[in-house]
Amino acid sequence: DEAGEVHWPVLFLYPQHQQTDFIQDAAETVAVADLLEHVLPQGGPPAPWDAKGEFSVRTVHLYLAPGTVTGKPLLVTDTQQTLADLLQRNKAVVAGVPMFYVVLAGSAFEAEWREREEV
């Protein structure tokens, strides 16, 4: 753009519900938490697939999808990082679209998913 920022499409994957959210245009300088807030707004209505209203910025863990050095999903521990910082610090190789898995923190599903993905 005019400010010299890179803009990315971003994909959020909810494996527990086999659903996705897509952000078409995210500036690299935006905090990952702000992107997540866009798809899971605090105080907003839950997603149609979230019948129990469990998914929110505060109740989920975010994992950077494979493409990292390890080739395995990587837990994002600091969602205040910008998209650029997160991708650069983790040496992520992005083939067009950064992708994040979003799972309910501490859930049985997360434990099973982590084991299956070898996280």
N, CA, C and O atoms as CSV, one atom per row, in Angstrom:
chain,resi,resn,atom,element,x,y,z
A,1,ASP,N,N,0.823,-1.192,0.000
A,1,ASP,CA,C,0.000,0.000,0.000
A,1,ASP,C,C,0.865,1.253,0.000
A,1,ASP,O,O,2.085,1.156,-0.135
A,2,GLU,N,N,0.270,2.409,0.146
A,2,GLU,CA,C,1.012,3.678,0.093
A,2,GLU,C,C,2.034,3.811,1.220
A,2,GLU,O,O,3.050,4.486,1.059
A,3,ALA,N,N,1.773,3.172,2.354
A,3,ALA,CA,C,2.677,3.256,3.507
A,3,ALA,C,C,3.776,2.197,3.441
A,3,ALA,O,O,4.629,2.139,4.327
A,4,GLY,N,N,3.766,1.368,2.414
A,4,GLY,CA,C,4.782,0.337,2.265
A,4,GLY,C,C,4.497,-0.926,3.067
A,4,GLY,O,O,5.383,-1.762,3.245
A,5,GLU,N,N,3.276,-1.069,3.547
A,5,GLU,CA,C,2.902,-2.260,4.310
A,5,GLU,C,C,2.440,-3.386,3.388
A,5,GLU,O,O,1.807,-3.157,2.357
A,6,VAL,N,N,2.774,-4.589,3.790
A,6,VAL,CA,C,2.284,-5.763,3.084
A,6,VAL,C,C,0.916,-6.108,3.651
A,6,VAL,O,O,0.702,-6.033,4.861
A,7,HIS,N,N,0.007,-6.480,2.791
A,7,HIS,CA,C,-1.328,-6.900,3.212
A,7,HIS,C,C,-1.506,-8.367,2.853
A,7,HIS,O,O,-1.117,-8.811,1.772
A,8,TRP,N,N,-2.104,-9.113,3.784
A,8,TRP,CA,C,-2.288,-10.546,3.617
A,8,TRP,C,C,-3.757,-10.909,3.713
A,8,TRP,O,O,-4.508,-10.263,4.444
A,9,PRO,N,N,-4.177,-11.930,2.988
A,9,PRO,CA,C,-5.432,-12.593,3.357
A,9,PRO,C,C,-5.080,-13.510,4.536
A,9,PRO,O,O,-3.957,-14.009,4.601
A,10,VAL,N,N,-5.998,-13.737,5.452
A,10,VAL,CA,C,-5.742,-14.595,6.615
A,10,VAL,C,C,-6.908,-15.572,6.768
A,10,VAL,O,O,-8.072,-15.190,6.649
A,11,LEU,N,N,-6.579,-16.828,7.031
A,11,LEU,CA,C,-7.590,-17.863,7.186
A,11,LEU,C,C,-7.536,-18.419,8.601
A,11,LEU,O,O,-6.476,-18.826,9.077
A,12,PHE,N,N,-8.692,-18.433,9.275
A,12,PHE,CA,C,-8.834,-19.061,10.582
A,12,PHE,C,C,-9.593,-20.371,10.394
A,12,PHE,O,O,-10.663,-20.398,9.787
A,13,LEU,N,N,-9.028,-21.453,10.921
A,13,LEU,CA,C,-9.617,-22.783,10.797
A,13,LEU,C,C,-10.073,-23.255,12.179
A,13,LEU,O,O,-9.314,-23.182,13.146
A,14,TYR,N,N,-11.286,-23.726,12.266
A,14,TYR,CA,C,-11.846,-24.238,13.519
A,14,TYR,C,C,-12.035,-25.744,13.352
A,14,TYR,O,O,-13.127,-26.185,12.995
A,15,PRO,N,N,-10.997,-26.543,13.602
A,15,PRO,CA,C,-11.077,-27.971,13.314
A,15,PRO,C,C,-12.157,-28.706,14.111
A,15,PRO,O,O,-12.706,-29.701,13.638
A,16,GLN,N,N,-12.458,-28.231,15.292
A,16,GLN,CA,C,-13.475,-28.879,16.121
A,16,GLN,C,C,-14.851,-28.840,15.454
A,16,GLN,O,O,-15.669,-29.743,15.633
A,17,HIS,N,N,-15.086,-27.783,14.686
A,17,HIS,CA,C,-16.395,-27.604,14.051
A,17,HIS,C,C,-16.325,-27.663,12.525
A,17,HIS,O,O,-17.337,-27.487,11.846
A,18,GLN,N,N,-15.141,-27.910,11.994
A,18,GLN,CA,C,-14.935,-27.961,10.548
A,18,GLN,C,C,-15.483,-26.706,9.861
A,18,GLN,O,O,-16.220,-26.780,8.878
A,19,GLN,N,N,-15.100,-25.563,10.410
A,19,GLN,CA,C,-15.530,-24.266,9.897
A,19,GLN,C,C,-14.304,-23.388,9.659
A,19,GLN,O,O,-13.209,-23.688,10.133
A,20,THR,N,N,-14.504,-22.303,8.920
A,20,THR,CA,C,-13.425,-21.357,8.654
A,20,THR,C,C,-13.950,-19.926,8.696
A,20,THR,O,O,-15.146,-19.676,8.549
A,21,ASP,N,N,-13.027,-19.005,8.899
A,21,ASP,CA,C,-13.275,-17.574,8.714
A,21,ASP,C,C,-12.152,-17.045,7.849
A,21,ASP,O,O,-11.006,-17.476,7.979
A,22,PHE,N,N,-12.469,-16.121,6.976
A,22,PHE,CA,C,-11.495,-15.578,6.042
A,22,PHE,C,C,-11.491,-14.057,6.150
A,22,PHE,O,O,-12.535,-13.413,6.047
A,23,ILE,N,N,-10.319,-13.500,6.356
A,23,ILE,CA,C,-10.141,-12.045,6.319
A,23,ILE,C,C,-9.407,-11.752,5.020
A,23,ILE,O,O,-8.290,-12.227,4.815
A,24,GLN,N,N,-10.013,-10.989,4.163
A,24,GLN,CA,C,-9.471,-10.752,2.831
A,24,GLN,C,C,-8.240,-9.851,2.828
A,24,GLN,O,O,-7.338,-10.034,2.011
A,25,ASP,N,N,-8.199,-8.870,3.748
A,25,ASP,CA,C,-7.135,-7.874,3.701
A,25,ASP,C,C,-6.706,-7.498,5.112
A,25,ASP,O,O,-7.398,-6.749,5.801
A,26,ALA,N,N,-5.557,-8.023,5.540
A,26,ALA,CA,C,-5.021,-7.726,6.865
A,26,ALA,C,C,-3.625,-7.135,6.706
A,26,ALA,O,O,-2.739,-7.765,6.128
A,27,ALA,N,N,-3.436,-5.936,7.215
A,27,ALA,CA,C,-2.119,-5.303,7.161
A,27,ALA,C,C,-1.155,-6.057,8.065
A,27,ALA,O,O,-1.545,-6.547,9.124
A,28,GLU,N,N,0.093,-6.148,7.652
A,28,GLU,CA,C,1.101,-6.878,8.426
A,28,GLU,C,C,1.354,-6.245,9.790
A,28,GLU,O,O,1.920,-6.896,10.669
A,29,THR,N,N,0.949,-4.992,9.985
A,29,THR,CA,C,1.190,-4.282,11.242
A,29,THR,C,C,0.062,-4.455,12.260
A,29,THR,O,O,0.127,-3.891,13.352
A,30,VAL,N,N,-0.958,-5.220,11.919
A,30,VAL,CA,C,-2.088,-5.444,12.819
A,30,VAL,C,C,-1.747,-6.571,13.782
A,30,VAL,O,O,-1.161,-7.579,13.388
A,31,ALA,N,N,-2.121,-6.392,15.056
A,31,ALA,CA,C,-1.910,-7.441,16.055
A,31,ALA,C,C,-2.792,-8.644,15.738
A,31,ALA,O,O,-3.933,-8.494,15.300
A,32,VAL,N,N,-2.258,-9.817,15.961
A,32,VAL,CA,C,-3.005,-11.041,15.723
A,32,VAL,C,C,-4.279,-11.054,16.566
A,32,VAL,O,O,-5.310,-11.550,16.112
A,33,ALA,N,N,-4.224,-10.520,17.775
A,33,ALA,CA,C,-5.420,-10.445,18.639
A,33,ALA,C,C,-6.526,-9.629,17.981
A,33,ALA,O,O,-7.704,-9.960,18.111
A,34,ASP,N,N,-6.155,-8.572,17.282
A,34,ASP,CA,C,-7.162,-7.744,16.607
A,34,ASP,C,C,-7.820,-8.507,15.451
A,34,ASP,O,O,-9.013,-8.345,15.194
A,35,LEU,N,N,-7.047,-9.325,14.769
A,35,LEU,CA,C,-7.618,-10.147,13.697
A,35,LEU,C,C,-8.597,-11.164,14.281
A,35,LEU,O,O,-9.679,-11.388,13.737
A,36,LEU,N,N,-8.201,-11.769,15.384
A,36,LEU,CA,C,-9.067,-12.744,16.035
A,36,LEU,C,C,-10.337,-12.075,16.567
A,36,LEU,O,O,-11.424,-12.647,16.484
A,37,GLU,N,N,-10.200,-10.881,17.105
A,37,GLU,CA,C,-11.359,-10.126,17.595
A,37,GLU,C,C,-12.326,-9.821,16.453
A,37,GLU,O,O,-13.536,-9.744,16.664
A,38,HIS,N,N,-11.800,-9.650,15.264
A,38,HIS,CA,C,-12.640,-9.374,14.098
A,38,HIS,C,C,-13.571,-10.551,13.786
A,38,HIS,O,O,-14.718,-10.347,13.385
A,39,VAL,N,N,-13.080,-11.774,13.968
A,39,VAL,CA,C,-13.891,-12.945,13.653
A,39,VAL,C,C,-14.634,-13.502,14.868
A,39,VAL,O,O,-15.644,-14.190,14.718
A,40,LEU,N,N,-14.138,-13.207,16.062
A,40,LEU,CA,C,-14.798,-13.630,17.301
A,40,LEU,C,C,-14.995,-12.402,18.196
A,40,LEU,O,O,-14.339,-12.284,19.231
A,41,PRO,N,N,-15.886,-11.491,17.811
A,41,PRO,CA,C,-16.018,-10.224,18.541
A,41,PRO,C,C,-16.486,-10.425,19.985
A,41,PRO,O,O,-17.461,-11.128,20.253
A,42,GLN,N,N,-15.761,-9.786,20.901
A,42,GLN,CA,C,-16.119,-9.826,22.316
A,42,GLN,C,C,-17.475,-9.155,22.503
A,42,GLN,O,O,-17.670,-8.018,22.073
A,43,GLY,N,N,-18.394,-9.838,23.131
A,43,GLY,CA,C,-19.721,-9.270,23.367
A,43,GLY,C,C,-20.659,-9.366,22.179
A,43,GLY,O,O,-21.832,-9.003,22.275
A,44,GLY,N,N,-20.145,-9.854,21.061
A,44,GLY,CA,C,-20.985,-9.999,19.874
A,44,GLY,C,C,-21.688,-11.343,19.889
A,44,GLY,O,O,-21.433,-12.175,20.760
A,45,PRO,N,N,-22.561,-11.553,18.941
A,45,PRO,CA,C,-23.243,-12.845,18.884
A,45,PRO,C,C,-22.257,-13.955,18.511
A,45,PRO,O,O,-21.302,-13.714,17.773
A,46,PRO,N,N,-22.487,-15.162,19.016
A,46,PRO,CA,C,-21.586,-16.261,18.648
A,46,PRO,C,C,-21.774,-16.634,17.178
A,46,PRO,O,O,-22.798,-16.338,16.562
A,47,ALA,N,N,-20.770,-17.279,16.655
A,47,ALA,CA,C,-20.861,-17.777,15.276
A,47,ALA,C,C,-21.998,-18.791,15.197
A,47,ALA,O,O,-22.299,-19.454,16.190
A,48,PRO,N,N,-22.627,-18.920,14.048
A,48,PRO,CA,C,-23.738,-19.871,13.900
A,48,PRO,C,C,-23.378,-21.307,14.281
A,48,PRO,O,O,-24.236,-22.051,14.756
A,49,TRP,N,N,-22.138,-21.701,14.082
A,49,TRP,CA,C,-21.695,-23.055,14.411
A,49,TRP,C,C,-21.352,-23.222,15.886
A,49,TRP,O,O,-21.154,-24.346,16.347
A,50,ASP,N,N,-21.278,-22.117,16.637
A,50,ASP,CA,C,-20.911,-22.140,18.056
A,50,ASP,C,C,-22.176,-22.063,18.916
A,50,ASP,O,O,-22.441,-21.046,19.557
A,51,ALA,N,N,-22.949,-23.150,18.922
A,51,ALA,CA,C,-24.248,-23.166,19.601
A,51,ALA,C,C,-24.153,-22.852,21.095
A,51,ALA,O,O,-25.082,-22.283,21.667
A,52,LYS,N,N,-23.042,-23.216,21.727
A,52,LYS,CA,C,-22.883,-22.974,23.167
A,52,LYS,C,C,-22.263,-21.614,23.467
A,52,LYS,O,O,-22.172,-21.226,24.632
A,53,GLY,N,N,-21.836,-20.887,22.444
A,53,GLY,CA,C,-21.209,-19.581,22.663
A,53,GLY,C,C,-19.885,-19.676,23.402
A,53,GLY,O,O,-19.541,-18.786,24.180
A,54,GLU,N,N,-19.152,-20.735,23.167
A,54,GLU,CA,C,-17.898,-20.968,23.887
A,54,GLU,C,C,-16.695,-20.244,23.303
A,54,GLU,O,O,-15.754,-19.933,24.034
A,55,PHE,N,N,-16.704,-19.970,22.012
A,55,PHE,CA,C,-15.523,-19.432,21.344
A,55,PHE,C,C,-15.479,-17.910,21.450
A,55,PHE,O,O,-16.383,-17.213,20.988
A,56,SER,N,N,-14.407,-17.408,22.068
A,56,SER,CA,C,-14.157,-15.969,22.137
A,56,SER,C,C,-12.645,-15.771,22.184
A,56,SER,O,O,-11.891,-16.730,22.352
A,57,VAL,N,N,-12.218,-14.553,22.037
A,57,VAL,CA,C,-10.784,-14.247,22.065
A,57,VAL,C,C,-10.154,-14.779,23.352
A,57,VAL,O,O,-9.013,-15.241,23.340
A,58,ARG,N,N,-10.888,-14.717,24.452
A,58,ARG,CA,C,-10.347,-15.114,25.762
A,58,ARG,C,C,-10.391,-16.617,26.027
A,58,ARG,O,O,-9.742,-17.089,26.960
A,59,THR,N,N,-11.136,-17.374,25.234
A,59,THR,CA,C,-11.315,-18.796,25.540
A,59,THR,C,C,-10.657,-19.739,24.538
A,59,THR,O,O,-10.830,-20.954,24.628
A,60,VAL,N,N,-9.915,-19.201,23.600
A,60,VAL,CA,C,-9.313,-20.053,22.577
A,60,VAL,C,C,-7.791,-19.984,22.605
A,60,VAL,O,O,-7.194,-19.031,23.106
A,61,HIS,N,N,-7.193,-21.023,22.050
A,61,HIS,CA,C,-5.772,-21.014,21.742
A,61,HIS,C,C,-5.649,-20.921,20.238
A,61,HIS,O,O,-6.439,-21.497,19.490
A,62,LEU,N,N,-4.655,-20.193,19.819
A,62,LEU,CA,C,-4.402,-19.968,18.404
A,62,LEU,C,C,-3.090,-20.654,18.042
A,62,LEU,O,O,-2.090,-20.514,18.746
A,63,TYR,N,N,-3.104,-21.391,16.945
A,63,TYR,CA,C,-1.911,-22.097,16.469
A,63,TYR,C,C,-1.619,-21.671,15.040
A,63,TYR,O,O,-2.503,-21.695,14.184
A,64,LEU,N,N,-0.390,-21.287,14.789
A,64,LEU,CA,C,0.044,-20.993,13.425
A,64,LEU,C,C,0.129,-22.312,12.685
A,64,LEU,O,O,0.790,-23.243,13.146
A,65,ALA,N,N,-0.533,-22.402,11.542
A,65,ALA,CA,C,-0.573,-23.645,10.776
A,65,ALA,C,C,0.815,-23.998,10.242
A,65,ALA,O,O,1.690,-23.136,10.161
A,66,PRO,N,N,1.015,-25.274,9.878
A,66,PRO,CA,C,2.319,-25.699,9.361
A,66,PRO,C,C,2.831,-24.787,8.258
A,66,PRO,O,O,2.076,-24.093,7.576
A,67,GLY,N,N,4.123,-24.821,8.119
A,67,GLY,CA,C,4.817,-23.896,7.240
A,67,GLY,C,C,5.951,-23.301,8.049
A,67,GLY,O,O,6.803,-22.584,7.525
A,68,THR,N,N,5.944,-23.615,9.351
A,68,THR,CA,C,7.035,-23.208,10.220
A,68,THR,C,C,8.202,-24.152,9.995
A,68,THR,O,O,8.088,-25.112,9.233
A,69,VAL,N,N,9.300,-23.891,10.639
A,69,VAL,CA,C,10.486,-24.722,10.494
A,69,VAL,C,C,10.183,-26.169,10.874
A,69,VAL,O,O,10.700,-27.090,10.243
A,70,THR,N,N,9.354,-26.381,11.894
A,70,THR,CA,C,9.075,-27.738,12.355
A,70,THR,C,C,8.063,-28.454,11.474
A,70,THR,O,O,7.983,-29.682,11.505
A,71,GLY,N,N,7.298,-27.718,10.699
A,71,GLY,CA,C,6.263,-28.336,9.887
A,71,GLY,C,C,5.051,-28.755,10.690
A,71,GLY,O,O,4.188,-29.476,10.189
A,72,LYS,N,N,4.982,-28.303,11.948
A,72,LYS,CA,C,3.863,-28.626,12.825
A,72,LYS,C,C,3.190,-27.327,13.265
A,72,LYS,O,O,3.815,-26.266,13.256
A,73,PRO,N,N,1.911,-27.412,13.651
A,73,PRO,CA,C,1.261,-26.205,14.185
A,73,PRO,C,C,2.043,-25.675,15.387
A,73,PRO,O,O,2.603,-26.448,16.165
A,74,LEU,N,N,2.076,-24.369,15.527
A,74,LEU,CA,C,2.843,-23.718,16.584
A,74,LEU,C,C,1.911,-22.856,17.413
A,74,LEU,O,O,1.232,-21.980,16.877
A,75,LEU,N,N,1.871,-23.101,18.743
A,75,LEU,CA,C,1.034,-22.314,19.632
A,75,LEU,C,C,1.480,-20.862,19.621
A,75,LEU,O,O,2.663,-20.569,19.799
A,76,VAL,N,N,0.531,-19.950,19.410
A,76,VAL,CA,C,0.816,-18.521,19.453
A,76,VAL,C,C,0.595,-18.079,20.891
A,76,VAL,O,O,-0.543,-18.012,21.356
A,77,THR,N,N,1.688,-17.774,21.602
A,77,THR,CA,C,1.576,-17.418,23.011
A,77,THR,C,C,1.374,-15.923,23.221
A,77,THR,O,O,0.888,-15.512,24.275
A,78,ASP,N,N,1.733,-15.111,22.248
A,78,ASP,CA,C,1.581,-13.658,22.368
A,78,ASP,C,C,0.769,-13.142,21.192
A,78,ASP,O,O,1.315,-12.863,20.125
A,79,THR,N,N,-0.534,-13.017,21.393
A,79,THR,CA,C,-1.397,-12.561,20.306
A,79,THR,C,C,-1.314,-11.057,20.097
A,79,THR,O,O,-1.954,-10.525,19.190
A,80,GLN,N,N,-0.527,-10.353,20.931
A,80,GLN,CA,C,-0.336,-8.926,20.719
A,80,GLN,C,C,0.734,-8.653,19.664
A,80,GLN,O,O,0.920,-7.509,19.248
A,81,GLN,N,N,1.435,-9.699,19.234
A,81,GLN,CA,C,2.409,-9.556,18.151
A,81,GLN,C,C,1.684,-9.155,16.873
A,81,GLN,O,O,0.527,-9.518,16.657
A,82,THR,N,N,2.379,-8.407,16.039
A,82,THR,CA,C,1.801,-8.115,14.730
A,82,THR,C,C,1.918,-9.363,13.863
A,82,THR,O,O,2.702,-10.269,14.146
A,83,LEU,N,N,1.133,-9.385,12.821
A,83,LEU,CA,C,1.191,-10.502,11.883
A,83,LEU,C,C,2.609,-10.654,11.329
A,83,LEU,O,O,3.122,-11.769,11.236
A,84,ALA,N,N,3.235,-9.548,10.966
A,84,ALA,CA,C,4.600,-9.588,10.425
A,84,ALA,C,C,5.582,-10.164,11.435
A,84,ALA,O,O,6.386,-11.031,11.092
A,85,ASP,N,N,5.525,-9.688,12.687
A,85,ASP,CA,C,6.444,-10.186,13.712
A,85,ASP,C,C,6.261,-11.680,13.942
A,85,ASP,O,O,7.235,-12.425,14.053
A,86,LEU,N,N,5.026,-12.103,14.012
A,86,LEU,CA,C,4.747,-13.519,14.249
A,86,LEU,C,C,5.322,-14.385,13.135
A,86,LEU,O,O,5.971,-15.396,13.403
A,87,LEU,N,N,5.089,-13.995,11.904
A,87,LEU,CA,C,5.573,-14.777,10.778
A,87,LEU,C,C,7.100,-14.749,10.695
A,87,LEU,O,O,7.720,-15.772,10.407
A,88,GLN,N,N,7.707,-13.593,10.943
A,88,GLN,CA,C,9.165,-13.475,10.850
A,88,GLN,C,C,9.863,-14.214,11.984
A,88,GLN,O,O,10.834,-14.933,11.751
A,89,ARG,N,N,9.377,-14.042,13.209
A,89,ARG,CA,C,10.037,-14.671,14.369
A,89,ARG,C,C,9.975,-16.183,14.313
A,89,ARG,O,O,10.868,-16.864,14.817
A,90,ASN,N,N,8.939,-16.705,13.713
A,90,ASN,CA,C,8.779,-18.153,13.658
A,90,ASN,C,C,9.232,-18.745,12.329
A,90,ASN,O,O,9.005,-19.920,12.040
A,91,LYS,N,N,9.877,-17.902,11.529
A,91,LYS,CA,C,10.412,-18.342,10.236
A,91,LYS,C,C,9.355,-19.069,9.413
A,91,LYS,O,O,9.634,-20.067,8.750
A,92,ALA,N,N,8.157,-18.551,9.473
A,92,ALA,CA,C,7.053,-19.179,8.762
A,92,ALA,C,C,7.212,-18.984,7.255
A,92,ALA,O,O,7.557,-17.903,6.779
A,93,VAL,N,N,6.959,-20.031,6.546
A,93,VAL,CA,C,6.939,-19.975,5.092
A,93,VAL,C,C,5.474,-19.965,4.695
A,93,VAL,O,O,4.755,-20.940,4.913
A,94,VAL,N,N,5.045,-18.874,4.118
A,94,VAL,CA,C,3.633,-18.727,3.783
A,94,VAL,C,C,3.466,-18.823,2.280
A,94,VAL,O,O,4.066,-18.058,1.526
A,95,ALA,N,N,2.655,-19.759,1.855
A,95,ALA,CA,C,2.377,-19.929,0.430
A,95,ALA,C,C,1.071,-19.227,0.099
A,95,ALA,O,O,0.093,-19.859,-0.301
A,96,GLY,N,N,1.069,-17.924,0.271
A,96,GLY,CA,C,-0.093,-17.134,-0.114
A,96,GLY,C,C,-0.991,-16.687,1.006
A,96,GLY,O,O,-1.381,-15.520,1.040
A,97,VAL,N,N,-1.341,-17.576,1.937
A,97,VAL,CA,C,-2.321,-17.231,2.972
A,97,VAL,C,C,-1.854,-17.743,4.337
A,97,VAL,O,O,-1.758,-18.954,4.531
A,98,PRO,N,N,-1.561,-16.845,5.287
A,98,PRO,CA,C,-1.280,-17.323,6.646
A,98,PRO,C,C,-2.545,-17.975,7.211
A,98,PRO,O,O,-3.646,-17.440,7.079
A,99,MET,N,N,-2.366,-19.140,7.842
A,99,MET,CA,C,-3.502,-19.875,8.391
A,99,MET,C,C,-3.271,-20.144,9.868
A,99,MET,O,O,-2.160,-20.444,10.306
A,100,PHE,N,N,-4.359,-20.026,10.621
A,100,PHE,CA,C,-4.316,-20.268,12.059
A,100,PHE,C,C,-5.409,-21.261,12.433
A,100,PHE,O,O,-6.549,-21.153,11.983
A,101,TYR,N,N,-5.036,-22.231,13.267
A,101,TYR,CA,C,-6.034,-23.104,13.873
A,101,TYR,C,C,-6.532,-22.417,15.140
A,101,TYR,O,O,-5.740,-21.849,15.893
A,102,VAL,N,N,-7.832,-22.466,15.376
A,102,VAL,CA,C,-8.440,-21.879,16.565
A,102,VAL,C,C,-9.160,-23.001,17.296
A,102,VAL,O,O,-10.104,-23.593,16.774
A,103,VAL,N,N,-8.699,-23.290,18.526
A,103,VAL,CA,C,-9.310,-24.369,19.303
A,103,VAL,C,C,-9.657,-23.862,20.697
A,103,VAL,O,O,-9.016,-22.947,21.213
A,104,LEU,N,N,-10.660,-24.456,21.291
A,104,LEU,CA,C,-11.091,-24.082,22.622
A,104,LEU,C,C,-10.005,-24.465,23.620
A,104,LEU,O,O,-9.657,-25.640,23.737
A,105,ALA,N,N,-9.469,-23.485,24.337
A,105,ALA,CA,C,-8.351,-23.695,25.256
A,105,ALA,C,C,-8.724,-24.674,26.361
A,105,ALA,O,O,-9.778,-24.551,26.986
A,106,GLY,N,N,-7.854,-25.641,26.591
A,106,GLY,CA,C,-8.041,-26.580,27.683
A,106,GLY,C,C,-9.109,-27.639,27.456
A,106,GLY,O,O,-9.417,-28.409,28.365
A,107,SER,N,N,-9.668,-27.688,26.277
A,107,SER,CA,C,-10.737,-28.650,25.995
A,107,SER,C,C,-10.161,-30.038,25.701
A,107,SER,O,O,-8.986,-30.188,25.366
A,108,ALA,N,N,-11.026,-31.044,25.837
A,108,ALA,CA,C,-10.626,-32.396,25.468
A,108,ALA,C,C,-10.258,-32.435,23.989
A,108,ALA,O,O,-9.334,-33.143,23.588
A,109,PHE,N,N,-10.992,-31.665,23.178
A,109,PHE,CA,C,-10.676,-31.628,21.755
A,109,PHE,C,C,-9.264,-31.108,21.536
A,109,PHE,O,O,-8.525,-31.663,20.723
A,110,GLU,N,N,-8.871,-30.042,22.251
A,110,GLU,CA,C,-7.523,-29.502,22.072
A,110,GLU,C,C,-6.471,-30.555,22.405
A,110,GLU,O,O,-5.490,-30.701,21.675
A,111,ALA,N,N,-6.664,-31.286,23.493
A,111,ALA,CA,C,-5.694,-32.316,23.872
A,111,ALA,C,C,-5.579,-33.384,22.792
A,111,ALA,O,O,-4.474,-33.780,22.422
A,112,GLU,N,N,-6.704,-33.847,22.291
A,112,GLU,CA,C,-6.706,-34.862,21.233
A,112,GLU,C,C,-6.083,-34.320,19.943
A,112,GLU,O,O,-5.307,-35.006,19.279
A,113,TRP,N,N,-6.434,-33.085,19.606
A,113,TRP,CA,C,-5.927,-32.462,18.392
A,113,TRP,C,C,-4.419,-32.278,18.476
A,113,TRP,O,O,-3.705,-32.555,17.511
A,114,ARG,N,N,-3.921,-31.806,19.637
A,114,ARG,CA,C,-2.473,-31.621,19.818
A,114,ARG,C,C,-1.743,-32.944,19.669
A,114,ARG,O,O,-0.669,-32.999,19.068
A,115,GLU,N,N,-2.310,-34.000,20.205
A,115,GLU,CA,C,-1.675,-35.311,20.085
A,115,GLU,C,C,-1.660,-35.768,18.629
A,115,GLU,O,O,-0.647,-36.265,18.136
A,116,ARG,N,N,-2.770,-35.598,17.958
A,116,ARG,CA,C,-2.869,-36.020,16.547
A,116,ARG,C,C,-1.909,-35.212,15.667
A,116,ARG,O,O,-1.292,-35.757,14.752
A,117,GLU,N,N,-1.787,-33.904,15.951
A,117,GLU,CA,C,-0.914,-33.028,15.151
A,117,GLU,C,C,0.543,-33.045,15.633
A,117,GLU,O,O,1.415,-32.424,15.025
A,118,GLU,N,N,0.791,-33.763,16.730
A,118,GLU,CA,C,2.130,-33.851,17.324
A,118,GLU,C,C,2.676,-32.486,17.710
A,118,GLU,O,O,3.835,-32.163,17.449
A,119,VAL,N,N,1.815,-31.694,18.337
A,119,VAL,CA,C,2.219,-30.341,18.781
A,119,VAL,C,C,2.873,-30.457,20.134
A,119,VAL,O,O,3.293,-29.451,20.705
